[in-house]
């Protein structure tokens, strides 16, 4: 943590390159049905109603990859 005027500023959390590579390969190999099941499993997890994000950095990255695969590309004319 770095300090600015005596106030601790937490460092931003990121996923490791190994984690990103592993999950990118896994999700590319999944079928659309498997991707949909995994997305529903992550989204349906129980959490308390708080102001903070209920998902971890890793879960957000996996959701990003799943959304990217599940959503059809938009054709621009």
mmCIF file of the N, C-alpha and C atoms, coordinates in Angstrom:
data_MODEL
# 
_entry.id   MODEL 
# 
loop_
_atom_site.group_PDB 
_atom_site.id 
_atom_site.type_symbol 
_atom_site.label_atom_id 
_atom_site.label_alt_id 
_atom_site.label_comp_id 
_atom_site.label_asym_id 
_atom_site.label_entity_id 
_atom_site.label_seq_id 
_atom_site.pdbx_PDB_ins_code 
_atom_site.Cartn_x 
_atom_site.Cartn_y 
_atom_site.Cartn_z 
_atom_site.occupancy 
_atom_site.B_iso_or_equiv 
_atom_site.pdbx_formal_charge 
_atom_site.auth_seq_id 
_atom_site.auth_comp_id 
_atom_site.auth_asym_id 
_atom_site.auth_atom_id 
_atom_site.pdbx_PDB_model_num 
ATOM 1   N N  . UNK A 1 1  ? 0.836   -1.184  0.000   1.00 0.00 ? 1  UNK A N  1 
ATOM 2   C CA . UNK A 1 1  ? 0.000   0.000   0.000   1.00 0.00 ? 1  UNK A CA 1 
ATOM 3   C C  . UNK A 1 1  ? 0.872   1.234   0.000   1.00 0.00 ? 1  UNK A C  1 
ATOM 4   N N  . UNK A 1 2  ? 0.457   2.192   -0.779  1.00 0.00 ? 2  UNK A N  1 
ATOM 5   C CA . UNK A 1 2  ? 1.204   3.444   -0.739  1.00 0.00 ? 2  UNK A CA 1 
ATOM 6   C C  . UNK A 1 2  ? 0.421   4.448   0.092   1.00 0.00 ? 2  UNK A C  1 
ATOM 7   N N  . UNK A 1 3  ? 1.135   5.428   0.599   1.00 0.00 ? 3  UNK A N  1 
ATOM 8   C CA . UNK A 1 3  ? 0.506   6.444   1.436   1.00 0.00 ? 3  UNK A CA 1 
ATOM 9   C C  . UNK A 1 3  ? 0.557   7.794   0.743   1.00 0.00 ? 3  UNK A C  1 
ATOM 10  N N  . UNK A 1 4  ? -0.548  8.503   0.817   1.00 0.00 ? 4  UNK A N  1 
ATOM 11  C CA . UNK A 1 4  ? -0.613  9.866   0.319   1.00 0.00 ? 4  UNK A CA 1 
ATOM 12  C C  . UNK A 1 4  ? -1.129  10.729  1.461   1.00 0.00 ? 4  UNK A C  1 
ATOM 13  N N  . UNK A 1 5  ? -0.316  11.656  1.915   1.00 0.00 ? 5  UNK A N  1 
ATOM 14  C CA . UNK A 1 5  ? -0.653  12.518  3.058   1.00 0.00 ? 5  UNK A CA 1 
ATOM 15  C C  . UNK A 1 5  ? -1.067  11.702  4.278   1.00 0.00 ? 5  UNK A C  1 
ATOM 16  N N  . UNK A 1 6  ? -0.387  10.560  4.501   1.00 0.00 ? 6  UNK A N  1 
ATOM 17  C CA . UNK A 1 6  ? -0.661  9.721   5.660   1.00 0.00 ? 6  UNK A CA 1 
ATOM 18  C C  . UNK A 1 6  ? -1.867  8.809   5.504   1.00 0.00 ? 6  UNK A C  1 
ATOM 19  N N  . UNK A 1 7  ? -2.536  8.828   4.346   1.00 0.00 ? 7  UNK A N  1 
ATOM 20  C CA . UNK A 1 7  ? -3.702  7.974   4.110   1.00 0.00 ? 7  UNK A CA 1 
ATOM 21  C C  . UNK A 1 7  ? -3.260  6.793   3.252   1.00 0.00 ? 7  UNK A C  1 
ATOM 22  N N  . UNK A 1 8  ? -3.579  5.577   3.716   1.00 0.00 ? 8  UNK A N  1 
ATOM 23  C CA . UNK A 1 8  ? -3.201  4.379   2.970   1.00 0.00 ? 8  UNK A CA 1 
ATOM 24  C C  . UNK A 1 8  ? -4.117  4.219   1.752   1.00 0.00 ? 8  UNK A C  1 
ATOM 25  N N  . UNK A 1 9  ? -3.498  4.013   0.596   1.00 0.00 ? 9  UNK A N  1 
ATOM 26  C CA . UNK A 1 9  ? -4.243  3.800   -0.646  1.00 0.00 ? 9  UNK A CA 1 
ATOM 27  C C  . UNK A 1 9  ? -3.983  2.362   -1.077  1.00 0.00 ? 9  UNK A C  1 
ATOM 28  N N  . UNK A 1 10 ? -5.011  1.515   -1.119  1.00 0.00 ? 10 UNK A N  1 
ATOM 29  C CA . UNK A 1 10 ? -4.776  0.119   -1.504  1.00 0.00 ? 10 UNK A CA 1 
ATOM 30  C C  . UNK A 1 10 ? -4.425  -0.001  -2.983  1.00 0.00 ? 10 UNK A C  1 
ATOM 31  N N  . UNK A 1 11 ? -3.599  -1.000  -3.293  1.00 0.00 ? 11 UNK A N  1 
ATOM 32  C CA . UNK A 1 11 ? -3.233  -1.226  -4.678  1.00 0.00 ? 11 UNK A CA 1 
ATOM 33  C C  . UNK A 1 11 ? -4.367  -1.954  -5.387  1.00 0.00 ? 11 UNK A C  1 
ATOM 34  N N  . UNK A 1 12 ? -4.484  -1.710  -6.677  1.00 0.00 ? 12 UNK A N  1 
ATOM 35  C CA . UNK A 1 12 ? -5.531  -2.330  -7.463  1.00 0.00 ? 12 UNK A CA 1 
ATOM 36  C C  . UNK A 1 12 ? -5.258  -3.823  -7.603  1.00 0.00 ? 12 UNK A C  1 
ATOM 37  N N  . UNK A 1 13 ? -6.300  -4.629  -7.418  1.00 0.00 ? 13 UNK A N  1 
ATOM 38  C CA . UNK A 1 13 ? -6.150  -6.077  -7.543  1.00 0.00 ? 13 UNK A CA 1 
ATOM 39  C C  . UNK A 1 13 ? -6.329  -6.469  -9.001  1.00 0.00 ? 13 UNK A C  1 
ATOM 40  N N  . UNK A 1 14 ? -5.440  -7.330  -9.476  1.00 0.00 ? 14 UNK A N  1 
ATOM 41  C CA . UNK A 1 14 ? -5.534  -7.809  -10.853 1.00 0.00 ? 14 UNK A CA 1 
ATOM 42  C C  . UNK A 1 14 ? -5.346  -9.323  -10.871 1.00 0.00 ? 14 UNK A C  1 
ATOM 43  N N  . UNK A 1 15 ? -5.732  -9.930  -11.978 1.00 0.00 ? 15 UNK A N  1 
ATOM 44  C CA . UNK A 1 15 ? -5.524  -11.367 -12.139 1.00 0.00 ? 15 UNK A CA 1 
ATOM 45  C C  . UNK A 1 15 ? -4.139  -11.603 -12.725 1.00 0.00 ? 15 UNK A C  1 
ATOM 46  N N  . UNK A 1 16 ? -3.592  -12.775 -12.464 1.00 0.00 ? 16 UNK A N  1 
ATOM 47  C CA . UNK A 1 16 ? -2.259  -13.091 -12.974 1.00 0.00 ? 16 UNK A CA 1 
ATOM 48  C C  . UNK A 1 16 ? -2.346  -13.502 -14.443 1.00 0.00 ? 16 UNK A C  1 
ATOM 49  N N  . UNK A 1 17 ? -1.263  -13.355 -15.182 1.00 0.00 ? 17 UNK A N  1 
ATOM 50  C CA . UNK A 1 17 ? -1.264  -13.783 -16.588 1.00 0.00 ? 17 UNK A CA 1 
ATOM 51  C C  . UNK A 1 17 ? -1.561  -15.276 -16.739 1.00 0.00 ? 17 UNK A C  1 
ATOM 52  N N  . UNK A 1 18 ? -1.105  -16.097 -15.786 1.00 0.00 ? 18 UNK A N  1 
ATOM 53  C CA . UNK A 1 18 ? -1.364  -17.536 -15.848 1.00 0.00 ? 18 UNK A CA 1 
ATOM 54  C C  . UNK A 1 18 ? -2.858  -17.811 -15.691 1.00 0.00 ? 18 UNK A C  1 
ATOM 55  N N  . UNK A 1 19 ? -3.502  -17.101 -14.777 1.00 0.00 ? 19 UNK A N  1 
ATOM 56  C CA . UNK A 1 19 ? -4.944  -17.270 -14.559 1.00 0.00 ? 19 UNK A CA 1 
ATOM 57  C C  . UNK A 1 19 ? -5.706  -16.876 -15.818 1.00 0.00 ? 19 UNK A C  1 
ATOM 58  N N  . UNK A 1 20 ? -5.346  -15.739 -16.416 1.00 0.00 ? 20 UNK A N  1 
ATOM 59  C CA . UNK A 1 20 ? -6.041  -15.278 -17.625 1.00 0.00 ? 20 UNK A CA 1 
ATOM 60  C C  . UNK A 1 20 ? -5.864  -16.250 -18.773 1.00 0.00 ? 20 UNK A C  1 
ATOM 61  N N  . UNK A 1 21 ? -4.640  -16.766 -18.962 1.00 0.00 ? 21 UNK A N  1 
ATOM 62  C CA . UNK A 1 21 ? -4.378  -17.710 -20.051 1.00 0.00 ? 21 UNK A CA 1 
ATOM 63  C C  . UNK A 1 21 ? -5.152  -19.010 -19.841 1.00 0.00 ? 21 UNK A C  1 
ATOM 64  N N  . UNK A 1 22 ? -5.158  -19.500 -18.606 1.00 0.00 ? 22 UNK A N  1 
ATOM 65  C CA . UNK A 1 22 ? -5.852  -20.751 -18.292 1.00 0.00 ? 22 UNK A CA 1 
ATOM 66  C C  . UNK A 1 22 ? -7.343  -20.629 -18.588 1.00 0.00 ? 22 UNK A C  1 
ATOM 67  N N  . UNK A 1 23 ? -7.973  -19.578 -18.095 1.00 0.00 ? 23 UNK A N  1 
ATOM 68  C CA . UNK A 1 23 ? -9.414  -19.436 -18.266 1.00 0.00 ? 23 UNK A CA 1 
ATOM 69  C C  . UNK A 1 23 ? -9.787  -19.072 -19.694 1.00 0.00 ? 23 UNK A C  1 
ATOM 70  N N  . UNK A 1 24 ? -8.946  -18.351 -20.402 1.00 0.00 ? 24 UNK A N  1 
ATOM 71  C CA . UNK A 1 24 ? -9.232  -18.051 -21.806 1.00 0.00 ? 24 UNK A CA 1 
ATOM 72  C C  . UNK A 1 24 ? -9.282  -19.333 -22.621 1.00 0.00 ? 24 UNK A C  1 
ATOM 73  N N  . UNK A 1 25 ? -8.319  -20.238 -22.384 1.00 0.00 ? 25 UNK A N  1 
ATOM 74  C CA . UNK A 1 25 ? -8.316  -21.519 -23.090 1.00 0.00 ? 25 UNK A CA 1 
ATOM 75  C C  . UNK A 1 25 ? -9.527  -22.356 -22.714 1.00 0.00 ? 25 UNK A C  1 
ATOM 76  N N  . UNK A 1 26 ? -9.842  -22.404 -21.410 1.00 0.00 ? 26 UNK A N  1 
ATOM 77  C CA . UNK A 1 26 ? -10.988 -23.207 -20.956 1.00 0.00 ? 26 UNK A CA 1 
ATOM 78  C C  . UNK A 1 26 ? -12.295 -22.727 -21.579 1.00 0.00 ? 26 UNK A C  1 
ATOM 79  N N  . UNK A 1 27 ? -12.528 -21.435 -21.549 1.00 0.00 ? 27 UNK A N  1 
ATOM 80  C CA . UNK A 1 27 ? -13.799 -20.900 -22.044 1.00 0.00 ? 27 UNK A CA 1 
ATOM 81  C C  . UNK A 1 27 ? -13.882 -21.045 -23.562 1.00 0.00 ? 27 UNK A C  1 
ATOM 82  N N  . UNK A 1 28 ? -12.758 -20.950 -24.255 1.00 0.00 ? 28 UNK A N  1 
ATOM 83  C CA . UNK A 1 28 ? -12.771 -21.175 -25.701 1.00 0.00 ? 28 UNK A CA 1 
ATOM 84  C C  . UNK A 1 28 ? -13.162 -22.610 -26.033 1.00 0.00 ? 28 UNK A C  1 
ATOM 85  N N  . UNK A 1 29 ? -12.807 -23.544 -25.150 1.00 0.00 ? 29 UNK A N  1 
ATOM 86  C CA . UNK A 1 29 ? -13.130 -24.956 -25.414 1.00 0.00 ? 29 UNK A CA 1 
ATOM 87  C C  . UNK A 1 29 ? -14.552 -25.328 -24.988 1.00 0.00 ? 29 UNK A C  1 
ATOM 88  N N  . UNK A 1 30 ? -15.219 -24.479 -24.193 1.00 0.00 ? 30 UNK A N  1 
ATOM 89  C CA . UNK A 1 30 ? -16.576 -24.773 -23.729 1.00 0.00 ? 30 UNK A CA 1 
ATOM 90  C C  . UNK A 1 30 ? -17.597 -24.557 -24.842 1.00 0.00 ? 30 UNK A C  1 
ATOM 91  N N  . UNK A 1 31 ? -18.680 -25.312 -24.774 1.00 0.00 ? 31 UNK A N  1 
ATOM 92  C CA . UNK A 1 31 ? -19.805 -25.070 -25.678 1.00 0.00 ? 31 UNK A CA 1 
ATOM 93  C C  . UNK A 1 31 ? -20.618 -23.896 -25.129 1.00 0.00 ? 31 UNK A C  1 
ATOM 94  N N  . UNK A 1 32 ? -21.551 -23.394 -25.934 1.00 0.00 ? 32 UNK A N  1 
ATOM 95  C CA . UNK A 1 32 ? -22.375 -22.259 -25.484 1.00 0.00 ? 32 UNK A CA 1 
ATOM 96  C C  . UNK A 1 32 ? -23.224 -22.637 -24.274 1.00 0.00 ? 32 UNK A C  1 
ATOM 97  N N  . UNK A 1 33 ? -23.713 -23.885 -24.239 1.00 0.00 ? 33 UNK A N  1 
ATOM 98  C CA . UNK A 1 33 ? -24.531 -24.330 -23.098 1.00 0.00 ? 33 UNK A CA 1 
ATOM 99  C C  . UNK A 1 33 ? -23.707 -24.357 -21.816 1.00 0.00 ? 33 UNK A C  1 
ATOM 100 N N  . UNK A 1 34 ? -22.464 -24.851 -21.920 1.00 0.00 ? 34 UNK A N  1 
ATOM 101 C CA . UNK A 1 34 ? -21.593 -24.889 -20.738 1.00 0.00 ? 34 UNK A CA 1 
ATOM 102 C C  . UNK A 1 34 ? -21.260 -23.476 -20.263 1.00 0.00 ? 34 UNK A C  1 
ATOM 103 N N  . UNK A 1 35 ? -21.045 -22.581 -21.201 1.00 0.00 ? 35 UNK A N  1 
ATOM 104 C CA . UNK A 1 35 ? -20.765 -21.187 -20.836 1.00 0.00 ? 35 UNK A CA 1 
ATOM 105 C C  . UNK A 1 35 ? -21.956 -20.569 -20.114 1.00 0.00 ? 35 UNK A C  1 
ATOM 106 N N  . UNK A 1 36 ? -23.147 -20.829 -20.622 1.00 0.00 ? 36 UNK A N  1 
ATOM 107 C CA . UNK A 1 36 ? -24.359 -20.280 -20.003 1.00 0.00 ? 36 UNK A CA 1 
ATOM 108 C C  . UNK A 1 36 ? -24.533 -20.820 -18.587 1.00 0.00 ? 36 UNK A C  1 
ATOM 109 N N  . UNK A 1 37 ? -24.278 -22.120 -18.386 1.00 0.00 ? 37 UNK A N  1 
ATOM 110 C CA . UNK A 1 37 ? -24.395 -22.721 -17.048 1.00 0.00 ? 37 UNK A CA 1 
ATOM 111 C C  . UNK A 1 37 ? -23.397 -22.106 -16.081 1.00 0.00 ? 37 UNK A C  1 
ATOM 112 N N  . UNK A 1 38 ? -22.148 -21.930 -16.528 1.00 0.00 ? 38 UNK A N  1 
ATOM 113 C CA . UNK A 1 38 ? -21.126 -21.346 -15.662 1.00 0.00 ? 38 UNK A CA 1 
ATOM 114 C C  . UNK A 1 38 ? -21.468 -19.908 -15.303 1.00 0.00 ? 38 UNK A C  1 
ATOM 115 N N  . UNK A 1 39 ? -21.966 -19.155 -16.270 1.00 0.00 ? 39 UNK A N  1 
ATOM 116 C CA . UNK A 1 39 ? -22.352 -17.761 -16.016 1.00 0.00 ? 39 UNK A CA 1 
ATOM 117 C C  . UNK A 1 39 ? -23.479 -17.704 -14.985 1.00 0.00 ? 39 UNK A C  1 
ATOM 118 N N  . UNK A 1 40 ? -24.498 -18.550 -15.151 1.00 0.00 ? 40 UNK A N  1 
ATOM 119 C CA . UNK A 1 40 ? -25.610 -18.569 -14.196 1.00 0.00 ? 40 UNK A CA 1 
ATOM 120 C C  . UNK A 1 40 ? -25.143 -18.981 -12.812 1.00 0.00 ? 40 UNK A C  1 
ATOM 121 N N  . UNK A 1 41 ? -24.202 -19.913 -12.752 1.00 0.00 ? 41 UNK A N  1 
ATOM 122 C CA . UNK A 1 41 ? -23.673 -20.367 -11.464 1.00 0.00 ? 41 UNK A CA 1 
ATOM 123 C C  . UNK A 1 41 ? -22.957 -19.228 -10.737 1.00 0.00 ? 41 UNK A C  1 
ATOM 124 N N  . UNK A 1 42 ? -22.169 -18.453 -11.461 1.00 0.00 ? 42 UNK A N  1 
ATOM 125 C CA . UNK A 1 42 ? -21.437 -17.339 -10.835 1.00 0.00 ? 42 UNK A CA 1 
ATOM 126 C C  . UNK A 1 42 ? -22.409 -16.236 -10.420 1.00 0.00 ? 42 UNK A C  1 
ATOM 127 N N  . UNK A 1 43 ? -23.359 -15.900 -11.288 1.00 0.00 ? 43 UNK A N  1 
ATOM 128 C CA . UNK A 1 43 ? -24.279 -14.803 -11.008 1.00 0.00 ? 43 UNK A CA 1 
ATOM 129 C C  . UNK A 1 43 ? -25.242 -15.137 -9.874  1.00 0.00 ? 43 UNK A C  1 
ATOM 130 N N  . UNK A 1 44 ? -25.622 -16.407 -9.752  1.00 0.00 ? 44 UNK A N  1 
ATOM 131 C CA . UNK A 1 44 ? -26.633 -16.780 -8.760  1.00 0.00 ? 44 UNK A CA 1 
ATOM 132 C C  . UNK A 1 44 ? -26.076 -16.991 -7.355  1.00 0.00 ? 44 UNK A C  1 
ATOM 133 N N  . UNK A 1 45 ? -24.806 -16.719 -7.158  1.00 0.00 ? 45 UNK A N  1 
ATOM 134 C CA . UNK A 1 45 ? -24.250 -16.939 -5.817  1.00 0.00 ? 45 UNK A CA 1 
ATOM 135 C C  . UNK A 1 45 ? -24.894 -15.974 -4.817  1.00 0.00 ? 45 UNK A C  1 
ATOM 136 N N  . UNK A 1 46 ? -25.073 -16.451 -3.604  1.00 0.00 ? 46 UNK A N  1 
ATOM 137 C CA . UNK A 1 46 ? -25.710 -15.642 -2.565  1.00 0.00 ? 46 UNK A CA 1 
ATOM 138 C C  . UNK A 1 46 ? -24.744 -14.590 -2.051  1.00 0.00 ? 46 UNK A C  1 
ATOM 139 N N  . UNK A 1 47 ? -25.245 -13.396 -1.850  1.00 0.00 ? 47 UNK A N  1 
ATOM 140 C CA . UNK A 1 47 ? -24.434 -12.323 -1.291  1.00 0.00 ? 47 UNK A CA 1 
ATOM 141 C C  . UNK A 1 47 ? -25.335 -11.360 -0.551  1.00 0.00 ? 47 UNK A C  1 
ATOM 142 N N  . UNK A 1 48 ? -24.746 -10.689 0.390   1.00 0.00 ? 48 UNK A N  1 
ATOM 143 C CA . UNK A 1 48 ? -25.487 -9.707  1.168   1.00 0.00 ? 48 UNK A CA 1 
ATOM 144 C C  . UNK A 1 48 ? -25.646 -8.441  0.336   1.00 0.00 ? 48 UNK A C  1 
ATOM 145 N N  . UNK A 1 49 ? -26.708 -7.701  0.579   1.00 0.00 ? 49 UNK A N  1 
ATOM 146 C CA . UNK A 1 49 ? -26.928 -6.459  -0.136  1.00 0.00 ? 49 UNK A CA 1 
ATOM 147 C C  . UNK A 1 49 ? -25.979 -5.399  0.419   1.00 0.00 ? 49 UNK A C  1 
ATOM 148 N N  . UNK A 1 50 ? -24.925 -5.152  -0.320  1.00 0.00 ? 50 UNK A N  1 
ATOM 149 C CA . UNK A 1 50 ? -23.923 -4.174  0.110   1.00 0.00 ? 50 UNK A CA 1 
ATOM 150 C C  . UNK A 1 50 ? -23.658 -3.206  -1.030  1.00 0.00 ? 50 UNK A C  1 
ATOM 151 N N  . UNK A 1 51 ? -22.933 -2.174  -0.717  1.00 0.00 ? 51 UNK A N  1 
ATOM 152 C CA . UNK A 1 51 ? -22.573 -1.187  -1.725  1.00 0.00 ? 51 UNK A CA 1 
ATOM 153 C C  . UNK A 1 51 ? -21.368 -1.654  -2.552  1.00 0.00 ? 51 UNK A C  1 
ATOM 154 N N  . UNK A 1 52 ? -20.652 -2.652  -2.057  1.00 0.00 ? 52 UNK A N  1 
ATOM 155 C CA . UNK A 1 52 ? -19.474 -3.125  -2.772  1.00 0.00 ? 52 UNK A CA 1 
ATOM 156 C C  . UNK A 1 52 ? -19.850 -4.186  -3.786  1.00 0.00 ? 52 UNK A C  1 
ATOM 157 N N  . UNK A 1 53 ? -18.953 -4.448  -4.708  1.00 0.00 ? 53 UNK A N  1 
ATOM 158 C CA . UNK A 1 53 ? -19.175 -5.459  -5.731  1.00 0.00 ? 53 UNK A CA 1 
ATOM 159 C C  . UNK A 1 53 ? -19.099 -6.846  -5.086  1.00 0.00 ? 53 UNK A C  1 
ATOM 160 N N  . UNK A 1 54 ? -20.116 -7.703  -5.280  1.00 0.00 ? 54 UNK A N  1 
ATOM 161 C CA . UNK A 1 54 ? -20.112 -9.012  -4.642  1.00 0.00 ? 54 UNK A CA 1 
ATOM 162 C C  . UNK A 1 54 ? -19.185 -10.022 -5.314  1.00 0.00 ? 54 UNK A C  1 
ATOM 163 N N  . UNK A 1 55 ? -18.631 -9.688  -6.471  1.00 0.00 ? 55 UNK A N  1 
ATOM 164 C CA . UNK A 1 55 ? -17.805 -10.624 -7.216  1.00 0.00 ? 55 UNK A CA 1 
ATOM 165 C C  . UNK A 1 55 ? -16.332 -10.305 -7.046  1.00 0.00 ? 55 UNK A C  1 
ATOM 166 N N  . UNK A 1 56 ? -15.518 -11.363 -6.989  1.00 0.00 ? 56 UNK A N  1 
ATOM 167 C CA . UNK A 1 56 ? -14.075 -11.175 -6.868  1.00 0.00 ? 56 UNK A CA 1 
ATOM 168 C C  . UNK A 1 56 ? -13.497 -10.756 -8.218  1.00 0.00 ? 56 UNK A C  1 
ATOM 169 N N  . UNK A 1 57 ? -12.242 -10.388 -8.217  1.00 0.00 ? 57 UNK A N  1 
ATOM 170 C CA . UNK A 1 57 ? -11.569 -9.971  -9.441  1.00 0.00 ? 57 UNK A CA 1 
ATOM 171 C C  . UNK A 1 57 ? -11.579 -11.127 -10.452 1.00 0.00 ? 57 UNK A C  1 
ATOM 172 N N  . UNK A 1 58 ? -11.343 -12.350 -9.957  1.00 0.00 ? 58 UNK A N  1 
ATOM 173 C CA . UNK A 1 58 ? -11.316 -13.520 -10.822 1.00 0.00 ? 58 UNK A CA 1 
ATOM 174 C C  . UNK A 1 58 ? -12.687 -13.787 -11.425 1.00 0.00 ? 58 UNK A C  1 
ATOM 175 N N  . UNK A 1 59 ? -13.743 -13.673 -10.604 1.00 0.00 ? 59 UNK A N  1 
ATOM 176 C CA . UNK A 1 59 ? -15.102 -13.908 -11.106 1.00 0.00 ? 59 UNK A CA 1 
ATOM 177 C C  . UNK A 1 59 ? -15.487 -12.861 -12.154 1.00 0.00 ? 59 UNK A C  1 
ATOM 178 N N  . UNK A 1 60 ? -15.086 -11.620 -11.942 1.00 0.00 ? 60 UNK A N  1 
ATOM 179 C CA . UNK A 1 60 ? -15.401 -10.577 -12.927 1.00 0.00 ? 60 UNK A CA 1 
ATOM 180 C C  . UNK A 1 60 ? -14.706 -10.847 -14.253 1.00 0.00 ? 60 UNK A C  1 
ATOM 181 N N  . UNK A 1 61 ? -13.457 -11.338 -14.204 1.00 0.00 ? 61 UNK A N  1 
ATOM 182 C CA . UNK A 1 61 ? -12.742 -11.658 -15.435 1.00 0.00 ? 61 UNK A CA 1 
ATOM 183 C C  . UNK A 1 61 ? -13.419 -12.810 -16.170 1.00 0.00 ? 61 UNK A C  1 
ATOM 184 N N  . UNK A 1 62 ? -13.836 -13.840 -15.426 1.00 0.00 ? 62 UNK A N  1 
ATOM 185 C CA . UNK A 1 62 ? -14.513 -14.985 -16.040 1.00 0.00 ? 62 UNK A CA 1 
ATOM 186 C C  . UNK A 1 62 ? -15.846 -14.550 -16.640 1.00 0.00 ? 62 UNK A C  1 
ATOM 187 N N  . UNK A 1 63 ? -16.590 -13.704 -15.937 1.00 0.00 ? 63 UNK A N  1 
ATOM 188 C CA . UNK A 1 63 ? -17.856 -13.196 -16.481 1.00 0.00 ? 63 UNK A CA 1 
ATOM 189 C C  . UNK A 1 63 ? -17.616 -12.389 -17.754 1.00 0.00 ? 63 UNK A C  1 
ATOM 190 N N  . UNK A 1 64 ? -16.546 -11.620 -17.791 1.00 0.00 ? 64 UNK A N  1 
ATOM 191 C CA . UNK A 1 64 ? -16.209 -10.848 -18.991 1.00 0.00 ? 64 UNK A CA 1 
ATOM 192 C C  . UNK A 1 64 ? -15.976 -11.780 -20.182 1.00 0.00 ? 64 UNK A C  1 
ATOM 193 N N  . UNK A 1 65 ? -15.194 -12.855 -19.956 1.00 0.00 ? 65 UNK A N  1 
ATOM 194 C CA . UNK A 1 65 ? -14.922 -13.800 -21.041 1.00 0.00 ? 65 UNK A CA 1 
ATOM 195 C C  . UNK A 1 65 ? -16.201 -14.515 -21.483 1.00 0.00 ? 65 UNK A C  1 
ATOM 196 N N  . UNK A 1 66 ? -17.039 -14.883 -20.512 1.00 0.00 ? 66 UNK A N  1 
ATOM 197 C CA . UNK A 1 66 ? -18.286 -15.578 -20.848 1.00 0.00 ? 66 UNK A CA 1 
ATOM 198 C C  . UNK A 1 66 ? -19.211 -14.672 -21.660 1.00 0.00 ? 66 UNK A C  1 
ATOM 199 N N  . UNK A 1 67 ? -19.351 -13.430 -21.250 1.00 0.00 ? 67 UNK A N  1 
ATOM 200 C CA . UNK A 1 67 ? -20.203 -12.485 -21.984 1.00 0.00 ? 67 UNK A CA 1 
ATOM 201 C C  . UNK A 1 67 ? -19.679 -12.266 -23.395 1.00 0.00 ? 67 UNK A C  1 
ATOM 202 N N  . UNK A 1 68 ? -18.362 -12.205 -23.518 1.00 0.00 ? 68 UNK A N  1 
ATOM 203 C CA . UNK A 1 68 ? -17.744 -11.998 -24.824 1.00 0.00 ? 68 UNK A CA 1 
ATOM 204 C C  . UNK A 1 68 ? -18.073 -13.162 -25.764 1.00 0.00 ? 68 UNK A C  1 
ATOM 205 N N  . UNK A 1 69 ? -18.079 -14.391 -25.221 1.00 0.00 ? 69 UNK A N  1 
ATOM 206 C CA . UNK A 1 69 ? -18.369 -15.559 -26.059 1.00 0.00 ? 69 UNK A CA 1 
ATOM 207 C C  . UNK A 1 69 ? -19.863 -15.700 -26.327 1.00 0.00 ? 69 UNK A C  1 
ATOM 208 N N  . UNK A 1 70 ? -20.700 -15.394 -25.336 1.00 0.00 ? 70 UNK A N  1 
ATOM 209 C CA . UNK A 1 70 ? -22.135 -15.611 -25.472 1.00 0.00 ? 70 UNK A CA 1 
ATOM 210 C C  . UNK A 1 70 ? -22.833 -14.554 -26.320 1.00 0.00 ? 70 UNK A C  1 
ATOM 211 N N  . UNK A 1 71 ? -22.331 -13.327 -26.315 1.00 0.00 ? 71 UNK A N  1 
ATOM 212 C CA . UNK A 1 71 ? -22.985 -12.266 -27.076 1.00 0.00 ? 71 UNK A CA 1 
ATOM 213 C C  . UNK A 1 71 ? -22.522 -12.316 -28.528 1.00 0.00 ? 71 UNK A C  1 
ATOM 214 N N  . UNK A 1 72 ? -23.473 -12.209 -29.413 1.00 0.00 ? 72 UNK A N  1 
ATOM 215 C CA . UNK A 1 72 ? -23.164 -12.225 -30.833 1.00 0.00 ? 72 UNK A CA 1 
ATOM 216 C C  . UNK A 1 72 ? -22.558 -10.883 -31.228 1.00 0.00 ? 72 UNK A C  1 
ATOM 217 N N  . UNK A 1 73 ? -21.616 -10.898 -32.159 1.00 0.00 ? 73 UNK A N  1 
ATOM 218 C CA . UNK A 1 73 ? -21.041 -9.621  -32.591 1.00 0.00 ? 73 UNK A CA 1 
ATOM 219 C C  . UNK A 1 73 ? -22.074 -8.792  -33.349 1.00 0.00 ? 73 UNK A C  1 
ATOM 220 N N  . UNK A 1 74 ? -21.945 -7.489  -33.239 1.00 0.00 ? 74 UNK A N  1 
ATOM 221 C CA . UNK A 1 74 ? -22.867 -6.575  -33.928 1.00 0.00 ? 74 UNK A CA 1 
ATOM 222 C C  . UNK A 1 74 ? -22.287 -6.264  -35.299 1.00 0.00 ? 74 UNK A C  1 
ATOM 223 N N  . UNK A 1 75 ? -23.091 -6.453  -36.322 1.00 0.00 ? 75 UNK A N  1 
ATOM 224 C CA . UNK A 1 75 ? -22.649 -6.150  -37.678 1.00 0.00 ? 75 UNK A CA 1 
ATOM 225 C C  . UNK A 1 75 ? -22.886 -4.668  -37.952 1.00 0.00 ? 75 UNK A C  1 
ATOM 226 N N  . UNK A 1 76 ? -21.840 -3.979  -38.303 1.00 0.00 ? 76 UNK A N  1 
ATOM 227 C CA . UNK A 1 76 ? -21.954 -2.560  -38.641 1.00 0.00 ? 76 UNK A CA 1 
ATOM 228 C C  . UNK A 1 76 ? -21.945 -2.434  -40.158 1.00 0.00 ? 76 UNK A C  1 
ATOM 229 N N  . UNK A 1 77 ? -22.910 -1.720  -40.678 1.00 0.00 ? 77 UNK A N  1 
ATOM 230 C CA . UNK A 1 77 ? -22.994 -1.554  -42.131 1.00 0.00 ? 77 UNK A CA 1 
ATOM 231 C C  . UNK A 1 77 ? -22.594 -0.161  -42.530 1.00 0.00 ? 77 UNK A C  1 
# 
